[in-house]
Amino acid sequence: MLLVTGGAGFIGSNVVAALNDAGRSDVVVCDILGQGGKWRNLAKRQLADFVPPSQLLDWLQGRRLEAMIHLGAISETTAIDGDLVMEANFRMPLKLLDWCTATGTPFIYASSAATYGNGEQGFDDDGSVEALKRLRPMNLYGWSKNLFDMALAERAARGEKLPPQWVGLKFFNVFGPNEYHKGTMMSVLARRFDDIKAGRPVQLFKSHREGIADGDQRRDFIYVDDVVRVTMWLLATPHVSGLFNVGTGTARSFRDLMLAAYAALGTKPNIQYIDMPETIRDSYQYFTRSEVDRLLRAGYNGGFTALEDAVERYVKGFLDRTDRFR
């Protein structure tokens, strides 16, 4: 039996789909569905159980799991309730880590590229306590994730007992099917697709830095299928532990992303550039790119999907269809 917390969410539901496709029906999801149609992310899936987060610790008592994939979190970078974020993103993961340690259960969890802050110190996934302490996340979400990374790294540095496999994954800019419940936290492609399809202009930010063109702010965009592939590889490679970036290792512009969508639909680009709000100009990131050397040295060889290919798959396979769900 496998447990996926956050399994009704974006990445989680795609992991559940991959497990089902691999013949696993003994998948338990822990999540909150709410009233916004999030259930549709799991509508095509088979589950062994569904557990609310408030009941998870009780549910775990006396059980055995093949592995725990902990993706549940308050992931909004705009979150401001510090107590709620600390409970969900720090204290609960510590309790789950303790349970996995006590029961000898592999523990794979979601960290975040938000831990790197503005990127001034680079994007090296050095998992040492010293390196993690140097990071300066720019929001509450990133700070809470880095805090947990440090707590786990401290245990490892002291030689304390840990699960037989423990892996933190620093996801970069993930996009793909089943992200629609995320609202403003959806990828730019998902948010702007209906405008592209309807022929309305797509608005991107102008650049306010010398030498960088409008719309040329860059991110490491990674298709969700690649993230799932890494996760499935880790489940099949239990000797690998550590903290790893999960990105393509390539930075592409928001303009590239939009042009790929227009190309996938075979329509003429219609992009407008608007001023970036002054309130975010000083803190806006113009560049992110993951360093994936550690993941590759650990043995991962599944590759990463090129941006244009990923956008075409997303557009033709999901966004441009009546049923957009995996």
C-alpha positions as CSV (number, residue, x, y, z in Angstrom):
1,M,0.0,0.0,0.0
2,L,1.2,3.5,-1.0
3,L,0.1,6.8,0.6
4,V,0.1,10.0,-1.4
5,T,-0.7,13.1,0.6
6,G,-1.9,16.0,-1.4
7,G,-3.0,13.2,-3.9
8,A,-6.0,15.2,-5.2
9,G,-3.8,18.2,-6.0
10,F,-1.9,19.0,-9.2
11,I,1.3,16.9,-8.9
12,G,-0.2,14.4,-6.5
13,S,-3.1,13.4,-8.8
14,N,-0.6,12.9,-11.7
15,V,1.4,10.6,-9.4
16,V,-1.7,8.7,-8.5
17,A,-2.5,8.4,-12.2
18,A,1.0,7.0,-12.9
19,L,0.6,4.5,-10.0
20,N,-2.7,3.3,-11.4
21,D,-1.3,3.0,-14.9
22,A,1.5,0.9,-13.4
23,G,-1.2,-1.5,-12.1
24,R,-1.3,-0.2,-8.5
25,S,-4.8,0.0,-7.1
26,D,-3.6,0.0,-3.5
27,V,-3.1,3.7,-3.4
28,V,-4.4,5.8,-0.5
29,V,-4.9,9.6,-0.9
30,C,-4.8,12.1,1.9
31,D,-6.2,15.5,0.9
32,I,-9.0,18.0,1.3
33,L,-11.4,18.2,-1.7
34,G,-13.5,21.2,-0.7
35,Q,-16.3,22.4,-2.9
36,G,-14.4,23.7,-6.0
37,G,-14.4,20.6,-8.2
38,K,-11.0,19.4,-7.1
39,W,-12.4,15.9,-7.0
40,R,-12.3,15.8,-10.8
41,N,-8.5,15.4,-10.6
42,L,-9.2,11.9,-9.2
43,A,-12.4,11.1,-11.1
44,K,-10.6,8.6,-13.4
45,R,-8.6,6.9,-10.6
46,Q,-8.9,3.9,-8.4
47,L,-8.2,4.3,-4.7
48,A,-7.9,2.0,-1.7
49,D,-8.9,4.8,0.7
50,F,-9.3,8.5,1.1
51,V,-8.2,10.1,4.3
52,P,-8.7,13.7,5.5
53,P,-5.5,15.3,6.8
54,S,-7.1,15.8,10.2
55,Q,-7.5,12.0,10.6
56,L,-4.2,11.0,9.0
57,L,-2.1,10.4,12.2
58,D,-4.8,8.3,13.7
59,W,-5.2,6.4,10.4
60,L,-1.5,5.6,10.3
61,Q,-1.5,3.9,13.7
62,G,-0.8,0.2,13.3
63,R,-0.5,0.3,9.5
64,R,2.4,-0.6,7.2
65,L,3.1,1.3,4.0
66,E,5.4,0.5,1.1
67,A,6.2,4.2,0.8
68,M,4.8,7.6,1.7
69,I,4.8,10.3,-0.9
70,H,4.2,13.5,1.0
71,L,3.0,16.3,-1.5
72,G,0.4,17.8,0.8
73,A,1.1,21.4,1.8
74,I,-0.1,25.0,1.7
75,S,1.7,25.8,-1.5
76,E,0.5,29.4,-2.3
77,T,3.4,31.7,-2.4
78,T,1.0,34.5,-1.4
79,A,0.0,32.7,1.9
80,I,0.1,35.0,4.9
81,D,-1.2,32.9,7.8
82,G,2.1,32.0,9.4
83,D,0.6,29.7,12.1
84,L,-1.4,27.7,9.5
85,V,1.5,27.4,7.2
86,M,3.8,26.2,10.0
87,E,1.4,23.6,11.1
88,A,0.9,22.2,7.6
89,N,4.3,22.7,6.1
90,F,6.6,22.1,9.0
91,R,5.0,20.4,12.1
92,M,3.0,17.9,10.1
93,P,5.9,16.8,7.9
94,L,8.0,16.3,11.1
95,K,5.4,14.0,12.5
96,L,5.2,12.1,9.2
97,L,9.0,11.8,9.1
98,D,9.0,10.5,12.7
99,W,6.4,7.9,11.7
100,C,8.3,6.8,8.6
101,T,11.5,6.6,10.7
102,A,9.8,4.4,13.4
103,T,8.2,2.1,10.8
104,G,11.0,1.9,8.3
105,T,8.9,3.5,5.5
106,P,10.5,5.3,2.6
107,F,9.7,9.0,2.7
108,I,9.6,11.1,-0.5
109,Y,8.4,14.7,0.0
110,A,8.0,18.0,-1.8
111,S,10.4,20.8,-1.1
112,S,10.4,23.7,-3.4
113,A,12.5,26.0,-5.6
114,A,10.9,28.8,-3.6
115,T,13.5,28.0,-1.0
116,Y,16.1,29.7,-3.2
117,G,14.5,33.1,-2.8
118,N,15.6,35.6,-5.5
119,G,18.3,33.3,-6.8
120,E,21.2,35.5,-6.0
121,Q,23.0,32.6,-4.4
122,G,22.3,30.3,-7.3
123,F,20.2,27.2,-7.5
124,D,22.6,24.5,-6.2
125,D,20.7,21.7,-4.4
126,D,23.4,21.4,-1.7
127,G,21.5,19.6,1.1
128,S,24.0,20.4,3.8
129,V,22.8,22.3,6.9
130,E,25.3,25.0,6.2
131,A,24.1,25.5,2.6
132,L,20.4,25.5,3.5
133,K,21.0,28.1,6.2
134,R,22.4,30.5,3.6
135,L,19.2,30.5,1.6
136,R,16.9,33.4,2.0
137,P,13.3,32.5,0.8
138,M,11.2,35.5,-0.2
139,N,7.9,34.3,1.1
140,L,6.3,32.3,3.9
141,Y,5.8,29.2,1.8
142,G,9.5,29.0,0.8
143,W,10.7,29.7,4.3
144,S,8.5,26.9,5.7
145,K,9.8,24.4,3.2
146,N,13.5,25.4,3.8
147,L,12.9,25.0,7.6
148,F,11.8,21.4,7.1
149,D,14.7,20.7,4.8
150,M,17.1,22.0,7.5
151,A,15.5,19.9,10.2
152,L,15.9,16.8,8.1
153,A,19.4,17.7,7.1
154,E,20.4,18.3,10.7
155,R,19.2,14.8,11.7
156,A,21.2,13.3,8.8
157,A,24.3,15.3,9.8
158,R,24.1,14.0,13.4
159,G,23.7,10.5,12.2
160,E,20.3,10.1,13.7
161,K,18.0,7.4,12.6
162,L,16.0,8.2,9.4
163,P,13.7,6.3,7.1
164,P,15.5,3.8,4.8
165,Q,14.9,6.2,2.0
166,W,14.4,9.9,2.4
167,V,14.1,12.3,-0.5
168,G,13.2,16.0,-0.8
169,L,12.3,17.3,-4.3
170,K,12.7,21.0,-5.1
171,F,10.2,21.4,-7.8
172,F,10.7,24.3,-10.2
173,N,8.0,25.7,-12.5
174,V,5.8,22.7,-13.0
175,F,2.9,22.9,-15.5
176,G,0.5,20.3,-16.9
177,P,-3.0,18.7,-16.6
178,N,-5.0,18.9,-13.4
179,E,-3.6,22.2,-12.2
180,Y,-7.0,24.0,-12.9
181,H,-8.1,24.2,-9.3
182,K,-5.1,26.3,-8.3
183,G,-6.6,29.6,-9.5
184,T,-3.9,32.4,-9.7
185,M,-1.3,29.8,-8.8
186,M,-1.9,27.9,-12.1
187,S,0.8,28.1,-14.7
188,V,0.7,31.1,-17.1
189,L,-0.1,28.8,-19.9
190,A,-3.2,27.4,-18.2
191,R,-4.3,30.9,-17.2
192,R,-3.9,32.3,-20.6
193,F,-5.0,29.4,-22.8
194,D,-8.6,30.5,-23.2
195,D,-7.4,33.9,-24.4
196,I,-5.1,32.3,-26.9
197,K,-7.9,30.0,-28.2
198,A,-10.4,32.9,-28.5
199,G,-7.9,35.2,-30.3
200,R,-7.7,37.7,-27.5
201,P,-4.3,39.2,-26.8
202,V,-2.1,37.6,-24.2
203,Q,-0.5,40.0,-21.7
204,L,3.0,39.5,-20.5
205,F,5.1,41.8,-18.4
206,K,7.5,44.3,-19.9
207,S,11.1,44.2,-18.7
208,H,12.3,46.8,-16.3
209,R,15.9,45.7,-16.5
210,E,18.4,46.9,-19.0
211,G,19.5,44.2,-21.4
212,I,16.5,42.0,-20.9
213,A,13.7,42.2,-23.5
214,D,10.0,42.4,-22.8
215,G,8.6,38.9,-22.0
216,D,12.1,37.5,-21.7
217,Q,12.0,36.9,-18.0
218,R,13.0,33.3,-17.7
219,R,12.0,30.2,-15.7
220,D,12.9,26.6,-15.6
221,F,9.5,25.2,-16.9
222,I,9.1,21.5,-16.3
223,Y,6.2,19.4,-17.6
224,V,4.4,17.5,-14.8
225,D,5.1,14.1,-16.6
226,D,8.8,14.6,-16.0
227,V,8.2,15.3,-12.3
228,V,6.1,12.1,-12.1
229,R,8.9,10.2,-13.9
230,V,11.4,11.3,-11.3
231,T,9.1,10.3,-8.5
232,M,8.4,6.8,-10.0
233,W,12.1,6.3,-10.5
234,L,12.8,7.1,-6.8
235,L,10.2,4.6,-5.8
236,A,12.0,2.0,-7.8
237,T,15.4,3.0,-6.6
238,P,15.2,2.8,-2.8
239,H,19.0,3.2,-2.2
240,V,18.8,6.9,-3.4
241,S,18.3,9.5,-0.6
242,G,18.9,13.2,-0.5
243,L,17.7,16.6,-1.6
244,F,17.3,17.1,-5.3
245,N,16.3,19.8,-7.7
246,V,13.6,18.7,-10.2
247,G,13.7,21.0,-13.2
248,T,15.0,20.6,-16.8
249,G,18.2,22.5,-16.2
250,T,17.2,25.0,-19.0
251,A,15.7,28.5,-18.5
252,R,13.1,29.6,-21.1
253,S,11.2,32.8,-21.4
254,F,7.5,33.4,-20.8
255,R,7.4,34.6,-24.4
256,D,8.8,31.2,-25.5
257,L,6.1,29.5,-23.5
258,M,3.3,31.5,-25.2
259,L,4.8,31.2,-28.7
260,A,4.8,27.4,-28.2
261,A,1.1,27.5,-27.3
262,Y,0.3,29.5,-30.4
263,A,2.4,27.1,-32.5
264,A,0.5,24.1,-31.0
265,L,-2.8,25.6,-32.1
266,G,-1.5,26.8,-35.4
267,T,-2.5,30.4,-34.8
268,K,-0.7,33.7,-35.2
269,P,0.8,35.1,-31.9
270,N,-0.9,38.0,-30.4
271,I,1.1,39.2,-27.3
272,Q,0.9,42.5,-25.6
273,Y,3.4,43.7,-23.0
274,I,2.2,45.6,-20.0
275,D,4.0,47.4,-17.2
276,M,4.9,45.3,-14.2
277,P,3.2,46.6,-11.1
278,E,5.7,48.8,-9.2
279,T,5.0,46.9,-5.9
280,I,6.7,43.8,-7.3
281,R,9.4,45.3,-9.6
282,D,12.2,45.2,-7.0
283,S,11.5,41.6,-5.9
284,Y,10.5,40.0,-9.3
285,Q,12.7,37.2,-10.4
286,Y,14.0,37.5,-13.9
287,F,15.8,34.1,-14.0
288,T,15.5,30.6,-12.5
289,R,17.3,27.5,-13.7
290,S,17.7,24.3,-11.7
291,E,21.0,22.6,-11.4
292,V,20.2,18.9,-11.9
293,D,23.7,17.4,-11.6
294,R,23.0,15.7,-8.3
295,L,19.9,14.0,-9.7
296,L,21.8,12.8,-12.7
297,R,24.8,11.6,-10.6
298,A,22.3,9.6,-8.5
299,G,21.5,7.6,-11.6
300,Y,18.4,9.3,-13.0
301,N,18.4,9.0,-16.8
302,G,14.7,9.6,-17.7
303,G,15.4,12.8,-19.5
304,F,13.3,16.0,-19.6
305,T,10.7,17.1,-22.2
306,A,11.7,20.1,-24.4
307,L,9.4,23.1,-23.8
308,E,7.8,23.1,-27.2
309,D,7.1,19.3,-27.0
310,A,5.6,19.6,-23.5
311,V,3.4,22.6,-24.5
312,E,2.1,20.7,-27.6
313,R,1.2,17.6,-25.5
314,Y,-0.5,19.8,-22.9
315,V,-2.4,21.9,-25.4
316,K,-3.5,19.1,-27.8
317,G,-4.0,16.4,-25.1
318,F,-5.8,18.4,-22.5
319,L,-6.3,22.2,-22.7
320,D,-7.9,22.1,-26.2
321,R,-10.3,19.4,-25.3
322,T,-13.7,19.3,-23.5
323,D,-12.3,17.0,-20.9
324,R,-9.0,18.6,-19.7
325,F,-8.4,16.1,-16.9
326,R,-6.0,13.2,-16.8
